[in-house]
Amino acid sequence: MIIPDIDAFEERAAIAEHDGGLSRLEAENLAARVQGFESAEAYWQWLADYVVNRNVP
């Protein structure tokens, strides 16, 4: 089971965007893949499902 680390995601995405010159979407996709998600979309969907259902998918 993958449980996202929001702080690590945000930090990695910010560094990749600022220092790496990636777009925000590219940086978020990279940060999501590092945590085992296919994309930033999959990462955010996991979090949305968690908030709505109040349990780990």
C-alpha positions in Angstrom: 0.0 0.0 0.0 1.3 3.4 -0.9 0.7 6.2 1.5 1.9 9.6 0.2 4.2 11.9 2.1 2.7 15.4 1.3 5.7 17.3 2.7 8.2 15.3 0.7 6.0 15.6 -2.4 5.8 19.4 -2.2 9.5 19.8 -1.4 10.7 17.5 -4.3 8.3 19.2 -6.7 9.4 22.7 -5.7 13.1 21.8 -6.0 12.6 20.1 -9.4 10.6 23.1 -10.6 12.9 25.8 -9.3 16.4 24.2 -9.6 15.6 21.7 -12.3 13.7 24.1 -14.6 10.8 21.7 -14.9 7.2 22.9 -15.4 5.0 22.5 -12.3 3.2 19.6 -13.9 6.5 17.9 -14.8 7.9 18.5 -11.3 4.7 17.1 -9.6 4.8 14.1 -11.9 8.4 13.4 -10.9 7.6 13.8 -7.2 4.6 11.5 -7.5 6.7 8.8 -9.3 9.3 8.9 -6.6 6.6 8.0 -4.1 5.4 5.1 -6.3 2.5 6.8 -8.1 2.1 6.8 -11.9 1.6 10.5 -12.1 0.6 13.6 -10.1 -3.0 13.0 -11.2 -2.9 9.6 -9.5 -1.3 11.1 -6.4 -3.9 13.8 -6.0 -6.7 11.3 -6.7 -5.4 9.1 -3.9 -5.5 12.0 -1.6 -9.0 13.1 -2.7 -10.3 9.6 -2.2 -8.7 9.5 1.3 -10.4 12.8 2.3 -13.8 11.7 1.0 -13.7 8.2 2.3 -11.6 8.9 5.5 -9.6 5.7 5.0 -6.7 4.4 3.1 -7.8 3.1 -0.3 
